[in-house]
Amino acid sequence: MPRKLEKRVLDDGSVRWRVSVATGEIDPDGRRVFVRRTFKLEREAKAFIRRLEVSRDDGLLVRPSRMLTADWLEHWLSAIARHKVRPNTWQGYRTSASCCLIPTIGQLPLANLKPDLIRERVFEPMRERGLSTRTQALAYSVLHSALDAAVVDKKLSRNPAKGAKPGRQAGAGVETVEIAPLTTEGARALLEAAASDRLFAYYVTALGTGARPSELFGLTWQSVDLDGDPPSIRIEQSLVRDRVGWSLHPPKTRAGRRAIPIAPEVVRALRDHRVRQLEERLRLGKRWQDHGGFVFTMPTGEPVEIHNMRRRSWLPLLRAAKLGTWITLPSEGLIDRGGRHKFIPAHRLYDLRHTHATALIAAGCPVKVVSERLGHTSAAFTMDIYVHVLPAMASDAAEKAAAALLR
């Protein structure tokens, strides 16, 4: 058996200390497995031996893995993460890994990952490229979870991502979700432009309830009560599409399963939409594809595909309502045709949810009530997202207090 500590004198006269400690494992050939390291100083070598022996006795000693980080990320995505999260979430993980992690640290062995190396190669370039804190946070979450799994699988003894969390950017305040709610004028312009759109009721319902797009796409007529006291819609599932096909998922939390009271304007829009949908169904006859009585569908009855909806309905409406900007791109080819024009939308479809929440908070609605309508797990989470609305509320509260007590 090799010695635990061996002194070696190099040709130039310098001294090195070679450490060799048995892990307690046996390889496929029946030979014992060792961890070996070389140090310049004897005290460093002895300290390393002590740490290894304690880890070995506690069952925590792990041989450094030479597996490439890219290979482990691919394994984690396909064999572990895919079975733990929803398809859309998993797709976000894959995109983040492909764009931010694999190109930067993918060719490094897992054993070579260190906190400072991760910060230098992953997060500092992301900040320099101007990527948002949300994008950085997603990349960190993916890397941290993948390396946690590597620790469980004994590919690593500890998770090096724990010391590499991206810091808050200079001058940044509370980190919030990047949102762009519509103004009151913008919302009215959007609804005016959507008046003749077959999904007009979708936009009214989204603005009037704050429900997520996937929740409204999964809404069925069975979950709509237009005659109740008050009228309401029940959020019981979300419709998600991945590369395989459509799938329905229950809310992630208990708070996500909720009934949302709706205003008369939403009731009226849904009634009109129901009549229009029945007319479409009668007109198509057997060609109508019923997938369970969804409230919002494509013209043939199929579930709404969000990317198709953005292209055919959402972006044209934003252009009509002038909620965005036009930019001129350089000409392509040898002939100068005066440049090409591209529309940059000012809002995402998801911003209808933010518009609803922001309007309620700005109007003085208790944050707890807003949180329940949105399906958040706590009012504190709601406040973190919509913290930008609170200063105006605080100023308004000060004015009201002065009017009531000091004037």
C-alpha positions, -999 to +999 in steps of 0.1 A: +000+000+000+014+035-009+025+057+019+001+084+030+027+111+029+059+110+008+086+136+005+100+142-030+130+163-040+129+176-075+158+182-098+160+218-090+163+210-053+127+221-044+106+198-022+071+184-028+049+164-005+029+136-021-004+126-004-021+093-011-052+083+009-074+053+004-111+061-002-123+027+010-137+019-024-127-010-047-125-004-085-139-029-111-105-046-112-105-053-075-080-027-066-083-001-039-091+035-049-069+064-037-071+102-037-037+117-045-025+153-043+009+171-042+017+201-020+046+224-016+044+226+022+043+196+046+017+213+068-007+217+039-003+180+030-009+169+066-040+191+069-053+177+036-048+141+050-068+150+081-097+164+061-098+134+038-097+109+067-126+127+085-146+128+053-138+091+046-149+081+081-181+101+078-188+085+044-184+118+026-152+112+007-157+116-030-132+110-058-128+141-080-148+135-112-132+141-146-167+142-162-171+174-182-196+199-169-214+200-202-220+162-201-233+164-165-256+193-174-270+173-203-275+143-180-291+164-153-315+180-178-326+148-194-326+123-165-334+144-135-348+179-141-372+167-169-391+146-144-392+172-116-405+204-133-431+214-159-423+213-196-421+251-199-399+254-169-377+226-182-374+243-216-363+275-198-336+254-179-324+239-212-322+273-229-303+288-200-278+259-198-273+260-236-268+298-238-251+307-205-234+276-190-223+251-216-205+276-238-186+291-208-178+262-184-190+232-203-155+219-213-142+221-177-143+189-156-167+190-127-138+187-103-122+219-117-152+241-109-145+267-082-167+296-070-143+323-084-140+304-117-177+303-121-181+340-113-153+349-137-165+327-166-203+328-163-217+358-143-191+386-150-195+381-188-233+381-184-232+414-165-209+429-191-233+418-219-261+437-200-281+406-193-308+411-167-306+400-131-335+377-138-315+359-166-285+357-143-306+343-115-320+316-137-286+306-149-274+304-112-305+284-103-299+258-131-262+255-122-268+253-085-295+226-089-274+206-113-243+206-091-264+198-060-275+166-079-238+160-087-230+160-050-259+135-043-245+114-071-210+116-056-195+133-086-186+162-063-179+165-025-195+200-023-214+224-046-190+251-059-219+272-071-228+280-035-200+306-033-206+320-068-241+335-066-242+367-088-242+398-068-267+427-072-256+451-098-242+484-087-269+510-082-296+483-081-322+484-055-345+455-047-343+429-074-378+426-089-393+408-119-389+429-150-424+440-158-439+466-182-476+471-173-498+490-196-509+525-186-546+532-184-545+549-218-525+520-232-550+494-219-579+514-234-561+517-267-554+480-267-590+471-261-602+495-287-579+479-312-591+444-301-628+452-304-631+432-336-606+405-327-622+370-322-602+368-289-614+402-276-628+384-245-594+370-237-579+405-234-608+417-213-605+387-191-567+389-187-569+426-178-599+420-155-586+390-136-548+391-137-547+353-146-517+339-163-519+332-200-515+295-194-543+296-169-567+313-193-557+289-221-566+261-197-599+277-186-630+256-195-666+268-196-673+244-167-651+267-145-669+299-155-699+310-135-714+341-151-746+340-130-730+336-096-731+362-068-705+374-076-698+360-111-664+343-111-639+321-129-622+292-112-585+286-119-580+249-116-554+240-143-529+254-168-525+245-204-489+239-215-475+229-248-441+213-253-424+194-282-445+164-274-479+180-274-505+196-251-507+189-214-528+201-185-513+208-151-528+216-117-517+248-100-482+245-084-495+257-050-527+257-030-529+294-035-528+289-073-562+271-072-586+299-067-619+316-077-615+351-091-646+374-089-651+392-123-666+426-131-697+431-153-675+441-182-657+407-181-691+389-178-704+407-208-673+400-229-675+363-220-712+360-228-706+375-262-676+353-267-697+322-258-722+331-285-695+337-311-678+304-303-711+284-306-716+301-340-681+290-351-688+255-339-721+252-358-705+266-389-676+241-389-698+211-379-677+180-378-645+199-385-647+215-351-622+200-327-635+199-292-607+194-266-627+196-234-647+228-237-619+254-235-631+290-233-604+303-256-596+283-287-582+287-322-608+291-350-611+253-354-616+246-317-580+236-310-563+249-279-546+283-282-509+281-291-493+311-274-466+317-301-493+316-328-515+339-308-486+364-304-480+365-341-516+366-354-533+386-327-511+402-300-484+419-321-509+432-347-530+447-319-499+463-303-491+478-337-526+491-341-526+506-306-492+521-312-478+503-281-443+499-293-416+515-315-405+510-351-368+508-359-350+508-392-326+480-399-296+482-423-303+472-459-293+437-470-277+428-502-260+450-529-291+471-536-299+498-511-337+496-506-338+522-479-335+499-450-360+475-434-385+484-407-391+463-376-417+467-348-405+464-313-434+457-289-435+476-257-453+448-238-455+410-235-487+390-233-479+383-197-478+421-189-517+421-190-514+402-156-490+428-143-513+456-155-541+442-135-520+439-104-504+473-107-538+490-113-553+474-081-523+483-059-522+518-073-559+522-065-553+513-029-565+477-030-551+457-001-520+438-012-534+406+005-565+408-018-543+414-049-521+384-039-551+361-036-564+372-070-530+365-086-526+331-068-494+341-050-483+322-020-480+353+001-486+390+001-449+395+007-441+379-026-466+402-043-450+432-028-415+421-039-427+419-075-447+452-075-424+472-052-422+499-078-458+508-072-453+512-034-435+546-034-465+563-051-488+545-026-467+558+003-469+594-010-506+591-015-510+577+020-491+606+035-513+631+016-545+613+028-532+612+064-524+649+064-559+657+049-576+637+076-555+647+107-537+679+100-559+701+079 
